[in-house]
Amino acid sequence: MNISDKSPLNDLASLLSGLQEQTQSRAVAPAADSAAKPRQEDQVRISDRAKEFQKIHEAVSQAPDVRADKVAGLQEAIKAGTYNVKGQQVADKLISQTILDTIL
């Protein structure tokens, strides 16, 4: 059995101190160079795909959440007593939704 005074904690401590020293030295170096070099402006370029996504997002957000014409038609059918739902359709939707909820 080999016993040494090097533990993973000592290795970690030395690694962290090395990183801190590098960070401090980098923080001082740019300050000295900033007087010599003019600052460059940051630039952002938005891809065509991102622009297209933005347009689609705006179109969807402007669309109404409820289709008022469809809701009005269903309300009239319910009031008139002519709205009829087939049990098989309800069962199919319930089963398919349950399967989707289980998968996702």
matplotlib code that plots the C-alpha trace (Angstrom):
import matplotlib.pyplot as plt

x = [0.0, 1.3, 0.5, 1.3, 0.5, -1.0, -4.8, -7.3, -8.1, -4.5, -4.6, -7.8, -6.5, -3.4, -5.5, -7.8, -4.9, -3.3, -6.6, -7.0, -3.5, -4.1, -7.4, -5.7, -2.9, -5.3, -7.4, -4.3, -2.9, -5.9, -5.9, -2.4, -3.1, -6.4, -4.5, -2.5, -5.2, -8.6, -11.6, -13.5, -17.3, -19.1, -21.1, -24.1, -25.3, -28.7, -29.1, -31.8, -33.3, -33.6, -35.2, -37.7, -38.4, -39.0, -41.6, -43.4, -43.4, -44.9, -47.6, -48.5, -48.6, -51.0, -53.4, -56.4, -56.3, -59.9, -61.6, -64.7, -66.6, -66.2, -67.2, -70.3, -71.4, -70.9, -72.8, -75.8, -75.8, -75.8, -78.6, -80.7, -80.0, -78.6, -75.0, -74.3, -71.0, -70.3, -69.0, -66.5, -64.9, -64.6, -63.1, -60.6, -59.4, -59.2, -57.1, -54.8, -54.3, -53.5, -50.9, -49.3, -49.2, -47.5, -44.9, -44.1]
y = [0.0, 3.4, 6.3, 9.8, 13.3, 14.2, 14.0, 15.0, 18.1, 19.3, 18.9, 20.8, 23.6, 24.0, 24.0, 26.7, 28.9, 28.6, 29.6, 32.6, 33.8, 33.5, 35.4, 38.2, 38.5, 38.6, 41.3, 43.6, 43.0, 44.4, 47.6, 48.4, 47.6, 49.6, 52.9, 51.7, 50.1, 51.7, 49.7, 47.8, 47.8, 44.6, 43.4, 41.1, 39.4, 37.8, 34.9, 34.8, 31.8, 33.7, 36.7, 34.3, 32.8, 36.3, 37.0, 33.7, 34.3, 37.8, 36.4, 33.7, 36.1, 38.3, 35.5, 35.1, 32.3, 31.4, 30.9, 32.9, 31.7, 28.1, 28.7, 30.7, 27.8, 25.3, 27.4, 27.7, 24.0, 23.3, 25.8, 24.3, 20.8, 19.7, 19.2, 15.5, 13.9, 10.3, 8.3, 6.5, 9.9, 10.9, 7.5, 7.7, 11.2, 10.2, 7.1, 9.0, 11.8, 9.4, 7.6, 10.9, 12.1, 8.8, 9.0, 12.7]
z = [0.0, -1.0, 1.3, 0.3, 1.5, -1.9, -1.7, -4.3, -2.1, -2.3, -6.1, -6.3, -4.1, -6.2, -9.4, -8.0, -6.8, -10.3, -11.9, -9.6, -10.4, -14.2, -13.8, -11.9, -14.3, -17.3, -15.5, -15.2, -18.7, -20.7, -18.7, -19.8, -23.5, -23.6, -23.9, -26.8, -28.9, -29.9, -28.7, -31.3, -31.2, -30.6, -33.5, -33.7, -36.9, -37.0, -39.4, -42.0, -40.3, -37.0, -38.8, -40.4, -37.0, -35.6, -38.3, -37.7, -33.9, -34.4, -36.7, -34.3, -31.3, -33.2, -34.1, -31.7, -29.2, -29.8, -33.1, -32.3, -35.4, -34.5, -30.8, -31.9, -34.2, -31.4, -28.9, -31.3, -31.9, -28.2, -27.5, -30.4, -29.2, -32.5, -31.2, -31.2, -30.2, -31.0, -28.1, -30.3, -31.2, -27.5, -26.6, -29.4, -28.4, -24.7, -25.6, -28.0, -25.5, -22.7, -24.9, -25.9, -22.3, -21.4, -24.2, -23.7]

ax = plt.figure().add_subplot(projection="3d")
ax.plot(x, y, z, "-o")
ax.set_aspect("equal")
plt.show()
